[in-house]
Amino acid sequence: MPTAQPSTLTFYSFPLSGHAHRVALMLSLLDVPHRKVDVDLRGGEHKRPA
């Protein structure tokens, strides 16, 4: 049975967030392929159009 290629998870993070750090640590420990994107919440980046 062929196995599917693992897709890369996009993880949006704020560098000062303890919860985001926990998620990043868990993804790393489980060897989950992911791409980390830092978001500037103080600068309002999360409110800008994509």
mmJSON file of the N, C-alpha and C atoms, coordinates in Angstrom:
{"data_MODEL":{"atom_site":{
"group_PDB":["ATOM","ATOM","ATOM","ATOM","ATOM","ATOM","ATOM","ATOM","ATOM","ATOM","ATOM","ATOM","ATOM","ATOM","ATOM","ATOM","ATOM","ATOM","ATOM","ATOM","ATOM","ATOM","ATOM","ATOM","ATOM","ATOM","ATOM","ATOM","ATOM","ATOM","ATOM","ATOM","ATOM","ATOM","ATOM","ATOM","ATOM","ATOM","ATOM","ATOM","ATOM","ATOM","ATOM","ATOM","ATOM","ATOM","ATOM","ATOM","ATOM","ATOM","ATOM","ATOM","ATOM","ATOM","ATOM","ATOM","ATOM","ATOM","ATOM","ATOM","ATOM","ATOM","ATOM","ATOM","ATOM","ATOM","ATOM","ATOM","ATOM","ATOM","ATOM","ATOM","ATOM","ATOM","ATOM","ATOM","ATOM","ATOM","ATOM","ATOM","ATOM","ATOM","ATOM","ATOM","ATOM","ATOM","ATOM","ATOM","ATOM","ATOM","ATOM","ATOM","ATOM","ATOM","ATOM","ATOM","ATOM","ATOM","ATOM","ATOM","ATOM","ATOM","ATOM","ATOM","ATOM","ATOM","ATOM","ATOM","ATOM","ATOM","ATOM","ATOM","ATOM","ATOM","ATOM","ATOM","ATOM","ATOM","ATOM","ATOM","ATOM","ATOM","ATOM","ATOM","ATOM","ATOM","ATOM","ATOM","ATOM","ATOM","ATOM","ATOM","ATOM","ATOM","ATOM","ATOM","ATOM","ATOM","ATOM","ATOM","ATOM","ATOM","ATOM","ATOM","ATOM","ATOM","ATOM","ATOM","ATOM","ATOM"],
"id":[1,2,3,4,5,6,7,8,9,10,11,12,13,14,15,16,17,18,19,20,21,22,23,24,25,26,27,28,29,30,31,32,33,34,35,36,37,38,39,40,41,42,43,44,45,46,47,48,49,50,51,52,53,54,55,56,57,58,59,60,61,62,63,64,65,66,67,68,69,70,71,72,73,74,75,76,77,78,79,80,81,82,83,84,85,86,87,88,89,90,91,92,93,94,95,96,97,98,99,100,101,102,103,104,105,106,107,108,109,110,111,112,113,114,115,116,117,118,119,120,121,122,123,124,125,126,127,128,129,130,131,132,133,134,135,136,137,138,139,140,141,142,143,144,145,146,147,148,149,150],
"type_symbol":["N","C","C","N","C","C","N","C","C","N","C","C","N","C","C","N","C","C","N","C","C","N","C","C","N","C","C","N","C","C","N","C","C","N","C","C","N","C","C","N","C","C","N","C","C","N","C","C","N","C","C","N","C","C","N","C","C","N","C","C","N","C","C","N","C","C","N","C","C","N","C","C","N","C","C","N","C","C","N","C","C","N","C","C","N","C","C","N","C","C","N","C","C","N","C","C","N","C","C","N","C","C","N","C","C","N","C","C","N","C","C","N","C","C","N","C","C","N","C","C","N","C","C","N","C","C","N","C","C","N","C","C","N","C","C","N","C","C","N","C","C","N","C","C","N","C","C","N","C","C"],
"label_atom_id":["N","CA","C","N","CA","C","N","CA","C","N","CA","C","N","CA","C","N","CA","C","N","CA","C","N","CA","C","N","CA","C","N","CA","C","N","CA","C","N","CA","C","N","CA","C","N","CA","C","N","CA","C","N","CA","C","N","CA","C","N","CA","C","N","CA","C","N","CA","C","N","CA","C","N","CA","C","N","CA","C","N","CA","C","N","CA","C","N","CA","C","N","CA","C","N","CA","C","N","CA","C","N","CA","C","N","CA","C","N","CA","C","N","CA","C","N","CA","C","N","CA","C","N","CA","C","N","CA","C","N","CA","C","N","CA","C","N","CA","C","N","CA","C","N","CA","C","N","CA","C","N","CA","C","N","CA","C","N","CA","C","N","CA","C","N","CA","C","N","CA","C","N","CA","C"],
"label_alt_id":[null,null,null,null,null,null,null,null,null,null,null,null,null,null,null,null,null,null,null,null,null,null,null,null,null,null,null,null,null,null,null,null,null,null,null,null,null,null,null,null,null,null,null,null,null,null,null,null,null,null,null,null,null,null,null,null,null,null,null,null,null,null,null,null,null,null,null,null,null,null,null,null,null,null,null,null,null,null,null,null,null,null,null,null,null,null,null,null,null,null,null,null,null,null,null,null,null,null,null,null,null,null,null,null,null,null,null,null,null,null,null,null,null,null,null,null,null,null,null,null,null,null,null,null,null,null,null,null,null,null,null,null,null,null,null,null,null,null,null,null,null,null,null,null,null,null,null,null,null,null],
"label_comp_id":["MET","MET","MET","PRO","PRO","PRO","THR","THR","THR","ALA","ALA","ALA","GLN","GLN","GLN","PRO","PRO","PRO","SER","SER","SER","THR","THR","THR","LEU","LEU","LEU","THR","THR","THR","PHE","PHE","PHE","TYR","TYR","TYR","SER","SER","SER","PHE","PHE","PHE","PRO","PRO","PRO","LEU","LEU","LEU","SER","SER","SER","GLY","GLY","GLY","HIS","HIS","HIS","ALA","ALA","ALA","HIS","HIS","HIS","ARG","ARG","ARG","VAL","VAL","VAL","ALA","ALA","ALA","LEU","LEU","LEU","MET","MET","MET","LEU","LEU","LEU","SER","SER","SER","LEU","LEU","LEU","LEU","LEU","LEU","ASP","ASP","ASP","VAL","VAL","VAL","PRO","PRO","PRO","HIS","HIS","HIS","ARG","ARG","ARG","LYS","LYS","LYS","VAL","VAL","VAL","ASP","ASP","ASP","VAL","VAL","VAL","ASP","ASP","ASP","LEU","LEU","LEU","ARG","ARG","ARG","GLY","GLY","GLY","GLY","GLY","GLY","GLU","GLU","GLU","HIS","HIS","HIS","LYS","LYS","LYS","ARG","ARG","ARG","PRO","PRO","PRO","ALA","ALA","ALA"],
"label_asym_id":["A","A","A","A","A","A","A","A","A","A","A","A","A","A","A","A","A","A","A","A","A","A","A","A","A","A","A","A","A","A","A","A","A","A","A","A","A","A","A","A","A","A","A","A","A","A","A","A","A","A","A","A","A","A","A","A","A","A","A","A","A","A","A","A","A","A","A","A","A","A","A","A","A","A","A","A","A","A","A","A","A","A","A","A","A","A","A","A","A","A","A","A","A","A","A","A","A","A","A","A","A","A","A","A","A","A","A","A","A","A","A","A","A","A","A","A","A","A","A","A","A","A","A","A","A","A","A","A","A","A","A","A","A","A","A","A","A","A","A","A","A","A","A","A","A","A","A","A","A","A"],
"label_entity_id":["1","1","1","1","1","1","1","1","1","1","1","1","1","1","1","1","1","1","1","1","1","1","1","1","1","1","1","1","1","1","1","1","1","1","1","1","1","1","1","1","1","1","1","1","1","1","1","1","1","1","1","1","1","1","1","1","1","1","1","1","1","1","1","1","1","1","1","1","1","1","1","1","1","1","1","1","1","1","1","1","1","1","1","1","1","1","1","1","1","1","1","1","1","1","1","1","1","1","1","1","1","1","1","1","1","1","1","1","1","1","1","1","1","1","1","1","1","1","1","1","1","1","1","1","1","1","1","1","1","1","1","1","1","1","1","1","1","1","1","1","1","1","1","1","1","1","1","1","1","1"],
"label_seq_id":[1,1,1,2,2,2,3,3,3,4,4,4,5,5,5,6,6,6,7,7,7,8,8,8,9,9,9,10,10,10,11,11,11,12,12,12,13,13,13,14,14,14,15,15,15,16,16,16,17,17,17,18,18,18,19,19,19,20,20,20,21,21,21,22,22,22,23,23,23,24,24,24,25,25,25,26,26,26,27,27,27,28,28,28,29,29,29,30,30,30,31,31,31,32,32,32,33,33,33,34,34,34,35,35,35,36,36,36,37,37,37,38,38,38,39,39,39,40,40,40,41,41,41,42,42,42,43,43,43,44,44,44,45,45,45,46,46,46,47,47,47,48,48,48,49,49,49,50,50,50],
"pdbx_PDB_ins_code":[null,null,null,null,null,null,null,null,null,null,null,null,null,null,null,null,null,null,null,null,null,null,null,null,null,null,null,null,null,null,null,null,null,null,null,null,null,null,null,null,null,null,null,null,null,null,null,null,null,null,null,null,null,null,null,null,null,null,null,null,null,null,null,null,null,null,null,null,null,null,null,null,null,null,null,null,null,null,null,null,null,null,null,null,null,null,null,null,null,null,null,null,null,null,null,null,null,null,null,null,null,null,null,null,null,null,null,null,null,null,null,null,null,null,null,null,null,null,null,null,null,null,null,null,null,null,null,null,null,null,null,null,null,null,null,null,null,null,null,null,null,null,null,null,null,null,null,null,null,null],
"Cartn_x":[0.849,0.0,0.899,0.719,1.567,1.233,2.281,2.071,2.071,1.24,1.148,2.321,2.746,3.798,3.255,4.013,3.528,3.487,2.386,2.294,2.957,3.43,4.097,3.054,3.046,2.131,2.691,1.842,2.26,1.842,2.817,2.613,2.88,1.836,1.962,2.242,3.261,3.742,4.033,3.936,4.386,5.554,6.733,7.939,7.842,7.022,6.931,5.847,5.195,4.108,4.634,4.33,4.713,3.976,2.722,1.938,2.508,2.906,3.507,4.823,5.563,6.815,6.536,5.487,5.124,4.756,3.995,3.615,4.852,5.759,6.985,7.823,7.899,8.65,8.033,6.717,6.038,6.2,6.072,6.266,7.681,8.644,10.035,10.277,9.738,9.933,9.277,8.155,7.442,7.926,8.905,9.427,8.35,7.433,6.381,6.945,6.897,7.407,6.523,7.152,6.387,7.214,6.485,7.099,6.593,7.509,7.152,7.157,6.051,5.925,5.681,6.609,6.441,5.509,4.564,3.582,3.788,3.881,4.064,2.698,2.26,0.946,0.905,1.992,2.033,1.92,2.469,2.42,1.132,0.234,-1.043,-0.982,0.074,0.243,-0.903,-1.486,-2.58,-3.888,-3.945,-5.161,-5.053,-3.887,-3.686,-4.199,-4.631,-5.052,-3.89,-4.218,-3.186,-2.559],
"Cartn_y":[-1.171,0.0,1.239,2.16,3.359,4.31,4.931,5.915,7.313,8.167,9.544,10.356,11.312,12.219,13.073,13.225,14.07,15.532,16.187,17.607,18.422,19.568,20.435,21.318,21.304,22.111,23.527,24.529,25.912,26.329,26.731,27.077,28.564,29.325,30.766,31.008,31.796,31.937,33.389,33.686,34.97,34.637,35.207,34.8,34.853,35.727,35.839,34.948,34.141,33.298,31.971,31.703,30.43,29.262,29.483,28.417,28.072,29.078,28.827,28.058,28.368,27.652,26.178,25.897,24.503,23.736,24.396,23.76,23.47,24.441,24.261,23.116,23.029,21.96,20.602,20.487,19.222,18.802,19.749,19.426,18.918,19.533,19.129,17.732,17.485,16.177,15.041,15.343,14.319,14.229,15.051,15.086,15.357,16.253,16.643,17.719,17.496,18.532,19.774,20.91,22.14,23.343,24.425,25.696,26.709,27.374,28.346,29.753,30.464,31.84,32.719,33.623,34.543,35.682,36.009,37.059,38.157,39.4,40.543,41.02,40.486,40.843,42.298,42.772,44.168,45.155,44.761,45.632,45.483,44.603,44.421,43.573,42.805,41.999,41.002,40.543,39.572,40.2,41.512,42.182,42.658,42.478,42.883,41.789,42.181,41.163,40.246,39.019,38.031,38.299],
"Cartn_z":[0.0,0.0,0.0,-0.966,-1.014,0.13,0.629,1.694,1.103,1.64,1.161,1.693,0.901,1.337,2.487,3.554,4.645,4.203,4.484,4.136,5.245,4.868,5.832,6.502,7.807,8.595,8.703,8.554,8.747,10.145,10.935,12.336,12.511,12.828,13.044,14.523,14.793,16.159,16.506,17.794,18.336,19.258,19.006,19.744,21.265,21.831,23.288,23.9,23.073,23.551,24.101,25.357,25.951,25.317,24.934,24.303,22.932,22.18,20.872,21.026,22.066,22.326,22.607,23.365,23.662,22.394,21.516,20.252,19.411,19.317,18.542,19.108,20.417,21.063,20.761,20.853,20.591,19.13,18.205,16.787,16.543,17.198,17.054,17.635,18.827,19.471,18.684,18.039,17.264,15.824,15.461,14.089,13.047,13.371,12.441,11.52,10.206,9.3,9.392,9.656,9.797,9.364,9.098,8.733,9.741,10.439,11.468,10.875,11.074,10.599,11.814,12.097,13.218,12.809,13.695,13.452,14.49,14.026,14.924,15.414,16.553,17.083,17.556,18.115,18.598,17.434,16.283,15.111,14.317,14.742,14.069,12.807,12.668,11.455,11.271,12.354,12.275,11.769,11.697,11.242,9.8,9.191,7.799,6.861,5.652,4.684,4.307,4.017,3.668,2.329],
"occupancy":[1.0,1.0,1.0,1.0,1.0,1.0,1.0,1.0,1.0,1.0,1.0,1.0,1.0,1.0,1.0,1.0,1.0,1.0,1.0,1.0,1.0,1.0,1.0,1.0,1.0,1.0,1.0,1.0,1.0,1.0,1.0,1.0,1.0,1.0,1.0,1.0,1.0,1.0,1.0,1.0,1.0,1.0,1.0,1.0,1.0,1.0,1.0,1.0,1.0,1.0,1.0,1.0,1.0,1.0,1.0,1.0,1.0,1.0,1.0,1.0,1.0,1.0,1.0,1.0,1.0,1.0,1.0,1.0,1.0,1.0,1.0,1.0,1.0,1.0,1.0,1.0,1.0,1.0,1.0,1.0,1.0,1.0,1.0,1.0,1.0,1.0,1.0,1.0,1.0,1.0,1.0,1.0,1.0,1.0,1.0,1.0,1.0,1.0,1.0,1.0,1.0,1.0,1.0,1.0,1.0,1.0,1.0,1.0,1.0,1.0,1.0,1.0,1.0,1.0,1.0,1.0,1.0,1.0,1.0,1.0,1.0,1.0,1.0,1.0,1.0,1.0,1.0,1.0,1.0,1.0,1.0,1.0,1.0,1.0,1.0,1.0,1.0,1.0,1.0,1.0,1.0,1.0,1.0,1.0,1.0,1.0,1.0,1.0,1.0,1.0],
"B_iso_or_equiv":[0.0,0.0,0.0,0.0,0.0,0.0,0.0,0.0,0.0,0.0,0.0,0.0,0.0,0.0,0.0,0.0,0.0,0.0,0.0,0.0,0.0,0.0,0.0,0.0,0.0,0.0,0.0,0.0,0.0,0.0,0.0,0.0,0.0,0.0,0.0,0.0,0.0,0.0,0.0,0.0,0.0,0.0,0.0,0.0,0.0,0.0,0.0,0.0,0.0,0.0,0.0,0.0,0.0,0.0,0.0,0.0,0.0,0.0,0.0,0.0,0.0,0.0,0.0,0.0,0.0,0.0,0.0,0.0,0.0,0.0,0.0,0.0,0.0,0.0,0.0,0.0,0.0,0.0,0.0,0.0,0.0,0.0,0.0,0.0,0.0,0.0,0.0,0.0,0.0,0.0,0.0,0.0,0.0,0.0,0.0,0.0,0.0,0.0,0.0,0.0,0.0,0.0,0.0,0.0,0.0,0.0,0.0,0.0,0.0,0.0,0.0,0.0,0.0,0.0,0.0,0.0,0.0,0.0,0.0,0.0,0.0,0.0,0.0,0.0,0.0,0.0,0.0,0.0,0.0,0.0,0.0,0.0,0.0,0.0,0.0,0.0,0.0,0.0,0.0,0.0,0.0,0.0,0.0,0.0,0.0,0.0,0.0,0.0,0.0,0.0],
"pdbx_formal_charge":[null,null,null,null,null,null,null,null,null,null,null,null,null,null,null,null,null,null,null,null,null,null,null,null,null,null,null,null,null,null,null,null,null,null,null,null,null,null,null,null,null,null,null,null,null,null,null,null,null,null,null,null,null,null,null,null,null,null,null,null,null,null,null,null,null,null,null,null,null,null,null,null,null,null,null,null,null,null,null,null,null,null,null,null,null,null,null,null,null,null,null,null,null,null,null,null,null,null,null,null,null,null,null,null,null,null,null,null,null,null,null,null,null,null,null,null,null,null,null,null,null,null,null,null,null,null,null,null,null,null,null,null,null,null,null,null,null,null,null,null,null,null,null,null,null,null,null,null,null,null],
"auth_seq_id":[1,1,1,2,2,2,3,3,3,4,4,4,5,5,5,6,6,6,7,7,7,8,8,8,9,9,9,10,10,10,11,11,11,12,12,12,13,13,13,14,14,14,15,15,15,16,16,16,17,17,17,18,18,18,19,19,19,20,20,20,21,21,21,22,22,22,23,23,23,24,24,24,25,25,25,26,26,26,27,27,27,28,28,28,29,29,29,30,30,30,31,31,31,32,32,32,33,33,33,34,34,34,35,35,35,36,36,36,37,37,37,38,38,38,39,39,39,40,40,40,41,41,41,42,42,42,43,43,43,44,44,44,45,45,45,46,46,46,47,47,47,48,48,48,49,49,49,50,50,50],
"auth_comp_id":["MET","MET","MET","PRO","PRO","PRO","THR","THR","THR","ALA","ALA","ALA","GLN","GLN","GLN","PRO","PRO","PRO","SER","SER","SER","THR","THR","THR","LEU","LEU","LEU","THR","THR","THR","PHE","PHE","PHE","TYR","TYR","TYR","SER","SER","SER","PHE","PHE","PHE","PRO","PRO","PRO","LEU","LEU","LEU","SER","SER","SER","GLY","GLY","GLY","HIS","HIS","HIS","ALA","ALA","ALA","HIS","HIS","HIS","ARG","ARG","ARG","VAL","VAL","VAL","ALA","ALA","ALA","LEU","LEU","LEU","MET","MET","MET","LEU","LEU","LEU","SER","SER","SER","LEU","LEU","LEU","LEU","LEU","LEU","ASP","ASP","ASP","VAL","VAL","VAL","PRO","PRO","PRO","HIS","HIS","HIS","ARG","ARG","ARG","LYS","LYS","LYS","VAL","VAL","VAL","ASP","ASP","ASP","VAL","VAL","VAL","ASP","ASP","ASP","LEU","LEU","LEU","ARG","ARG","ARG","GLY","GLY","GLY","GLY","GLY","GLY","GLU","GLU","GLU","HIS","HIS","HIS","LYS","LYS","LYS","ARG","ARG","ARG","PRO","PRO","PRO","ALA","ALA","ALA"],
"auth_asym_id":["A","A","A","A","A","A","A","A","A","A","A","A","A","A","A","A","A","A","A","A","A","A","A","A","A","A","A","A","A","A","A","A","A","A","A","A","A","A","A","A","A","A","A","A","A","A","A","A","A","A","A","A","A","A","A","A","A","A","A","A","A","A","A","A","A","A","A","A","A","A","A","A","A","A","A","A","A","A","A","A","A","A","A","A","A","A","A","A","A","A","A","A","A","A","A","A","A","A","A","A","A","A","A","A","A","A","A","A","A","A","A","A","A","A","A","A","A","A","A","A","A","A","A","A","A","A","A","A","A","A","A","A","A","A","A","A","A","A","A","A","A","A","A","A","A","A","A","A","A","A"],
"auth_atom_id":["N","CA","C","N","CA","C","N","CA","C","N","CA","C","N","CA","C","N","CA","C","N","CA","C","N","CA","C","N","CA","C","N","CA","C","N","CA","C","N","CA","C","N","CA","C","N","CA","C","N","CA","C","N","CA","C","N","CA","C","N","CA","C","N","CA","C","N","CA","C","N","CA","C","N","CA","C","N","CA","C","N","CA","C","N","CA","C","N","CA","C","N","CA","C","N","CA","C","N","CA","C","N","CA","C","N","CA","C","N","CA","C","N","CA","C","N","CA","C","N","CA","C","N","CA","C","N","CA","C","N","CA","C","N","CA","C","N","CA","C","N","CA","C","N","CA","C","N","CA","C","N","CA","C","N","CA","C","N","CA","C","N","CA","C","N","CA","C","N","CA","C","N","CA","C"],
"pdbx_PDB_model_num":[1,1,1,1,1,1,1,1,1,1,1,1,1,1,1,1,1,1,1,1,1,1,1,1,1,1,1,1,1,1,1,1,1,1,1,1,1,1,1,1,1,1,1,1,1,1,1,1,1,1,1,1,1,1,1,1,1,1,1,1,1,1,1,1,1,1,1,1,1,1,1,1,1,1,1,1,1,1,1,1,1,1,1,1,1,1,1,1,1,1,1,1,1,1,1,1,1,1,1,1,1,1,1,1,1,1,1,1,1,1,1,1,1,1,1,1,1,1,1,1,1,1,1,1,1,1,1,1,1,1,1,1,1,1,1,1,1,1,1,1,1,1,1,1,1,1,1,1,1,1]
}}}
